[in-house]
Protein backbone atom coordinates (compact mmCIF):
# COMPACT_ATOMS: atom_id res chain seq x y z
CA UNK A 1 0.00 0.00 0.00
CA UNK A 2 1.46 3.35 -1.03
CA UNK A 3 1.84 6.37 1.20
CA UNK A 4 -0.79 8.33 -0.75
CA UNK A 5 -3.34 5.57 -0.30
CA UNK A 6 -2.59 5.35 3.42
CA UNK A 7 -2.88 9.13 3.72
CA UNK A 8 -6.19 9.13 1.83
CA UNK A 9 -7.60 6.43 4.09
CA UNK A 10 -6.49 8.34 7.18
CA UNK A 11 -8.14 11.52 5.90
CA UNK A 12 -11.34 9.61 5.12
CA UNK A 13 -11.47 8.15 8.61
CA UNK A 14 -11.02 11.70 9.95
CA UNK A 15 -14.11 12.70 7.93
CA UNK A 16 -12.12 15.06 5.71
CA UNK A 17 -13.89 13.84 2.59
CA UNK A 18 -12.61 16.46 0.13
CA UNK A 19 -9.00 16.14 1.22
CA UNK A 20 -9.24 12.34 1.20
CA UNK A 21 -10.63 12.31 -2.33
CA UNK A 22 -7.93 14.66 -3.59
CA UNK A 23 -5.25 12.43 -2.09
CA UNK A 24 -6.76 9.20 -3.41
CA UNK A 25 -7.09 10.56 -6.93
CA UNK A 26 -3.35 11.17 -6.96
CA UNK A 27 -2.50 7.55 -6.14
CA UNK A 28 -0.36 5.82 -8.77
CA UNK A 29 -2.00 2.41 -9.05
CA UNK A 30 0.16 1.14 -11.92
CA UNK A 31 1.91 -1.41 -9.70
CA UNK A 32 -1.05 -2.28 -7.51
CA UNK A 33 -2.18 -5.87 -7.08
CA UNK A 34 -5.87 -6.78 -7.08
CA UNK A 35 -6.21 -6.27 -3.33
CA UNK A 36 -4.75 -2.76 -3.38
CA UNK A 37 -6.89 -1.82 -6.40
CA UNK A 38 -9.98 -2.96 -4.52
CA UNK A 39 -8.89 -0.92 -1.49
CA UNK A 40 -8.46 2.19 -3.61
CA UNK A 41 -11.79 1.74 -5.41
CA UNK A 42 -13.53 1.15 -2.07
CA UNK A 43 -12.37 4.40 -0.50
CA UNK A 44 -12.91 6.40 -3.68
CA UNK A 45 -16.49 5.11 -3.76
CA UNK A 46 -17.04 6.03 -0.13
CA UNK A 47 -15.57 9.51 -0.57
CA UNK A 48 -17.77 10.22 -3.57
CA UNK A 49 -20.78 8.94 -1.61
CA UNK A 50 -20.05 11.24 1.34
CA UNK A 51 -19.71 14.16 -1.09
CA UNK A 52 -22.99 13.13 -2.78
CA UNK A 53 -21.31 12.70 -6.15
CA UNK A 54 -23.29 9.56 -6.68
CA UNK A 55 -22.54 8.71 -10.32
CA UNK A 56 -18.81 8.62 -9.57
CA UNK A 57 -19.46 6.64 -6.39
CA UNK A 58 -21.40 3.98 -8.29
CA UNK A 59 -18.52 3.46 -10.71
CA UNK A 60 -16.04 2.59 -7.97
CA UNK A 61 -18.39 0.69 -5.68
CA UNK A 62 -19.44 -1.57 -8.57
CA UNK A 63 -15.78 -2.36 -9.16
CA UNK A 64 -15.46 -3.64 -5.61
CA UNK A 65 -18.67 -5.67 -5.79
CA UNK A 66 -17.81 -7.35 -9.09
CA UNK A 67 -14.09 -7.88 -8.52
CA UNK A 68 -13.55 -7.99 -4.77
CA UNK A 69 -12.86 -11.13 -2.78
CA UNK A 70 -13.65 -9.75 0.69
CA UNK A 71 -17.26 -10.71 1.64
CA UNK A 72 -17.53 -8.02 4.33
CA UNK A 73 -16.36 -5.30 1.97
CA UNK A 74 -18.77 -6.54 -0.68
CA UNK A 75 -21.56 -6.35 1.91
CA UNK A 76 -20.63 -2.78 2.81
CA UNK A 77 -20.50 -1.74 -0.84
CA UNK A 78 -23.86 -3.30 -1.69
CA UNK A 79 -25.41 -1.52 1.30
CA UNK A 80 -23.92 1.75 0.07
CA UNK A 81 -25.14 1.07 -3.46
CA UNK A 82 -28.63 0.43 -2.08
CA UNK A 83 -28.48 3.71 -0.17
CA UNK A 84 -27.46 5.63 -3.29
CA UNK A 85 -30.19 4.04 -5.38
CA UNK A 86 -32.78 4.82 -2.68
CA UNK A 87 -31.87 8.50 -2.30
CA UNK A 88 -31.74 8.97 -6.08
CA UNK A 89 -35.19 7.46 -6.62
CA UNK A 90 -34.11 4.10 -8.02
CA UNK A 91 -35.85 1.89 -5.50
CA UNK A 92 -35.97 -1.24 -7.65
CA UNK A 93 -32.20 -1.17 -8.08
CA UNK A 94 -31.84 -0.72 -4.32
CA UNK A 95 -33.99 -3.80 -3.79
CA UNK A 96 -31.85 -5.78 -6.22
CA UNK A 97 -28.68 -5.05 -4.24
CA UNK A 98 -30.34 -5.89 -0.92
CA UNK A 99 -31.84 -9.13 -2.20
CA UNK A 100 -28.41 -10.20 -3.42
CA UNK A 101 -27.14 -9.79 0.12
CA UNK A 102 -29.94 -11.96 1.49
CA UNK A 103 -29.18 -14.59 -1.15
CA UNK A 104 -25.55 -14.62 0.00
CA UNK A 105 -26.61 -15.39 3.55
CA UNK A 106 -26.47 -11.91 5.06
CA UNK A 107 -29.39 -11.00 7.28
CA UNK A 108 -29.54 -7.83 9.33
CA UNK A 109 -31.83 -5.12 10.63
CA UNK A 110 -30.20 -2.71 8.19
CA UNK A 111 -31.00 -4.87 5.17
CA UNK A 112 -34.65 -5.39 6.10
CA UNK A 113 -35.12 -1.73 7.00
CA UNK A 114 -33.57 -0.62 3.71
CA UNK A 115 -35.74 -3.06 1.77
CA UNK A 116 -38.79 -1.77 3.64
CA UNK A 117 -37.95 1.80 2.67
CA UNK A 118 -37.53 0.75 -0.97
CA UNK A 119 -40.91 -0.99 -0.88
CA UNK A 120 -42.53 2.06 0.71
CA UNK A 121 -41.06 4.28 -2.01
CA UNK A 122 -42.87 2.10 -4.55
CA UNK A 123 -46.12 2.36 -2.54
CA UNK A 124 -46.01 -1.33 -1.65
CA UNK A 125 -47.13 -0.57 1.87
CA UNK A 126 -47.97 -4.09 3.03
CA UNK A 127 -44.56 -5.33 1.90
CA UNK A 128 -42.88 -2.43 3.69
CA UNK A 129 -44.75 -3.18 6.92
CA UNK A 130 -43.78 -6.85 6.73
CA UNK A 131 -40.12 -6.00 6.14
CA UNK A 132 -39.96 -3.49 8.99
CA UNK A 133 -41.51 -6.15 11.21
CA UNK A 134 -38.77 -8.58 10.19
CA UNK A 135 -36.22 -5.96 11.19
CA UNK A 136 -37.88 -5.61 14.59
CA UNK A 137 -37.95 -9.39 14.97
CA UNK A 138 -34.15 -9.24 14.85
CA UNK A 139 -33.86 -6.18 17.11
CA UNK A 140 -37.00 -5.16 18.95
CA UNK A 141 -35.82 -1.67 19.90
CA UNK A 142 -34.12 -0.64 16.66
CA UNK A 143 -35.02 3.05 16.20
CA UNK A 144 -34.85 3.02 12.39
CA UNK A 145 -37.32 0.15 12.16
CA UNK A 146 -39.55 1.60 14.91
CA UNK A 147 -39.68 4.93 13.12
CA UNK A 148 -40.23 3.43 9.66
CA UNK A 149 -43.01 1.10 10.75
CA UNK A 150 -44.65 3.76 12.89
CA UNK A 151 -44.60 6.29 10.10
CA UNK A 152 -46.18 3.92 7.57
CA UNK A 153 -48.89 2.78 9.96
CA UNK A 154 -49.79 6.39 10.70
CA UNK A 155 -49.36 7.77 7.18
CA UNK A 156 -51.48 5.04 5.54
CA UNK A 157 -53.92 5.13 8.49
CA UNK A 158 -53.69 1.36 8.82
CA UNK A 159 -53.19 1.77 12.58
CA UNK A 160 -52.68 5.39 13.61
CA UNK A 161 -52.53 4.71 17.34
CA UNK A 162 -49.87 2.03 17.03
CA UNK A 163 -48.00 4.23 14.59
CA UNK A 164 -47.89 7.01 17.16
CA UNK A 165 -46.62 4.66 19.87
CA UNK A 166 -43.82 3.36 17.65
CA UNK A 167 -42.78 6.86 16.56
CA UNK A 168 -42.62 7.93 20.21
CA UNK A 169 -40.31 5.00 20.95
CA UNK A 170 -38.02 5.96 18.08
CA UNK A 171 -37.71 9.54 19.36
CA UNK A 172 -37.02 8.25 22.86
CA UNK A 173 -34.14 6.22 21.43
CA UNK A 174 -32.77 9.04 19.25
CA UNK A 175 -34.17 12.32 20.63
CA UNK A 176 -32.09 14.57 18.34
CA UNK A 177 -32.97 12.86 15.05
CA UNK A 178 -35.00 15.30 12.92
CA UNK A 179 -36.46 12.55 10.71
CA UNK A 180 -37.86 10.83 13.78
CA UNK A 181 -39.23 14.15 15.09
CA UNK A 182 -40.99 14.70 11.79
CA UNK A 183 -42.46 11.18 11.82
CA UNK A 184 -43.73 11.73 15.35
CA UNK A 185 -45.29 15.05 14.38
CA UNK A 186 -46.96 13.45 11.38
CA UNK A 187 -48.25 10.59 13.53
CA UNK A 188 -49.73 13.13 15.96
CA UNK A 189 -51.38 14.87 13.00
CA UNK A 190 -52.88 11.61 11.78
CA UNK A 191 -54.24 11.09 15.29
CA UNK A 192 -55.87 14.53 15.24
CA UNK A 193 -53.50 16.12 17.78
CA UNK A 194 -52.63 19.24 15.80
CA UNK A 195 -50.77 21.21 18.49
CA UNK A 196 -48.42 18.32 19.23
CA UNK A 197 -47.96 17.78 15.49
CA UNK A 198 -46.87 21.39 14.96
CA UNK A 199 -44.50 21.26 17.92
CA UNK A 200 -42.61 18.19 16.71
CA UNK A 201 -42.52 19.13 13.03
CA UNK A 202 -41.25 22.59 13.99
CA UNK A 203 -38.44 20.95 15.97
CA UNK A 204 -37.58 18.87 12.91
CA UNK A 205 -37.55 21.98 10.72
CA UNK A 206 -35.25 23.78 13.14
CA UNK A 207 -32.66 21.08 12.39
CA UNK A 208 -33.47 20.54 8.69
CA UNK A 209 -35.03 23.82 7.54
CA UNK A 210 -35.02 23.00 3.82
CA UNK A 211 -36.08 19.37 3.89
CA UNK A 212 -38.93 19.07 1.33
CA UNK A 213 -40.94 16.37 3.09
CA UNK A 214 -40.80 18.10 6.47
CA UNK A 215 -41.80 21.39 4.82
CA UNK A 216 -44.71 19.62 3.12
CA UNK A 217 -45.85 18.15 6.43
CA UNK A 218 -45.69 21.56 8.08
CA UNK A 219 -47.76 23.19 5.34
CA UNK A 220 -50.38 20.47 5.74
CA UNK A 221 -50.45 20.77 9.51
CA UNK A 222 -50.64 24.58 9.44
CA UNK A 223 -53.63 24.35 7.12
CA UNK A 224 -55.46 21.97 9.41
CA UNK A 225 -57.34 24.62 11.45
N, C-alpha and C positions, 0 to 999 in steps of 0.2 A: 504494500500500500504506500503510495507516494505521500510526501509531505503536504501537498496541496489538497489531496483527498482527506487526509487526517484533519487538516485545518478546516476544511469545509464542513466535515462532520461535527467538529467541535463547535463551530459557529451555529450550525443548525440546532444542536442540543442546547445552545444558549439562547435560542429563539431569535437569532439575528438572521432572519430569512434572506433578506436582500444581500447581505454580506456573504452568507453561505453560498447562495446561488452564484454570485460573482466568482467566488473562489473555485467552486466545482466546475464551472464552465471553462476555467483555465487549465484544468487537469489534462495532462498529456496521457491519453490512454493507449498509445500505440503499442506499448509492451505489456499491457494488462492481460492477465489470464481471465477465464470466464467468471471466476468468483469476484475478482476486483471490478470487472465490468458491471456485474450485477449490483455490486455495492454502490458504484457510481450512479447507475441508472435509478436505483432505489432512492437515494438522497436527492437526486435532481427531481424526481417525481414528487417527493414530499415537499421540497422547497416550492416548486411551482404550485402545488396544491395550497400551501399556506398563503401564497401570494395571489391566489385565486386566478391563476393563469392556467385554466383547466385543460385547454387543448394541448398545451405543452406537457402538462402533468400526465395526461393519458398516454402520450407517446412513450414516456419512460416507464411508467408503471406497467404497461402492457409488455414491455421488454422483459421485465422481471418475472411476470406471471408466465409468459410463454417459454422463457429460457432459464429461469432460476431453478435451483435444486433444493433450496431451503424451504421446507413446508411452512414454517412459521412466517417467513418473509412473504411467501406467496399469499398466505392468509391475510396478512396486514395490507398487502397491495390490493387484493380483491375487495377488502372492506373499504379501502380508500377509493377504489374505482366505483364501488356502489354508492359511496357518499357523493362523489362528483356527479354521477349520473342522476342521483336524486335531486341535488340542488340545481341542476341544469335542465330539469324537466324531462329526463329520459328514464322514467320509472321502470319500464320493461327491461331495459339494459341493466339497471340496478338489480332487479330481481334475478336476472340471468347469472350475474356474478355471485349473488348470495346463494342461489340454488346449487351452484357449482361447489361452494364451500360445504354445504350440507351433504352433497354427494360424496365428498372426499372425507367425510366423517367428522367434520367440525360441527359443533353445536354449542351455541352460546346465546345469552340474553341479547347481545349486540346484534347478532345475525337475525334473530326473530323480530326484534324491535325494528331493525332496518327494513326487513321484508314487510312488516306491518305498515310502516310509513309508505312504502312503495305501493302497496295495495290500496291504502287510503287515497293516495294521489290519483289512482285510477278509479276512484269511487266504488271500489269493491269493499264495502264497509264490513260485511260479515266476515270476509277473509281477514281483514285487518284486525277485527276484534279477536278472532281465533288465534292469530299469530301473536298479538300482544299477550293473550292469556297464556300461550306457550312460554313466552318470555318470563311471565310471572310465576309459572310453574317451576322454572329453574331458579328464580330469585324473587321471592314474594315481595320484597320491599324495594325493588329496583325503581328509582324515580323516573327514569325515561319511560319504562313500560307503564307505570302507574299514570303518568301524565298523558301518554298517548292513548291508553284505553279510556281514561276518564274523559278526555276531550272528545273522542269519537262518540262515546255513549251520550254525552251531553249535546254535542253538535247535531247528531242525527236524531236526538230525542228518543233513542231506544230505551234509555234508562237515565233520566236526568238527575235523579237523586243519587244513584250510585256513581254517576260521572262526577258529581260535585264532591263526594266523599273521596274518590280516588285522586282528584286534582288537589284537594286539601293535603292529602298525604304526600304528594309529590313536592308541594311547596314546603311542607314541614321538613322534608329531607334536604331540599336545596332552596333555602329561603331567598337567595339572591339571584335566582335564575329567572330572567325576564319572560322567557317562553312559558315557564310554568305559571308565573303570575298572570300572564295573558289567558292561559287555559282556565285558570281558576276564575278569573273575571268573567270569561265567556260562559263557564258552567253556572256561575251565579245568575247571569243574565237569562240563561235558558230555564233557570228555576224561578224566574220572576223577581229576583232580588236585585233591583236596579242600582241602588246606592252602593251595595257591596261590589257589584260588577264594575261600576265606574272607578271605585277606589283601587281595585286590583289592576285594571287595565291602565289606569293612569300611572301606577307604579311601574308597570312594564314599559310604558312609553317614556318615562323618565330615564330609563336605561337604554332603550332602543327607540329613539324619537322618530326615526324615519322608516321603521319596519312596516311594510305595506299591509300585512295581515293585522297587526296590532292597530294600525291606524283605521283600517276598515271596521274592526270590532268597536273601536271607540266611536266612530261615526254612527254606527248602528245603535249603540247603547245611548248615546246622547240624544238620538231621535226617538227614544222609547217613551217619552213623557206622554 
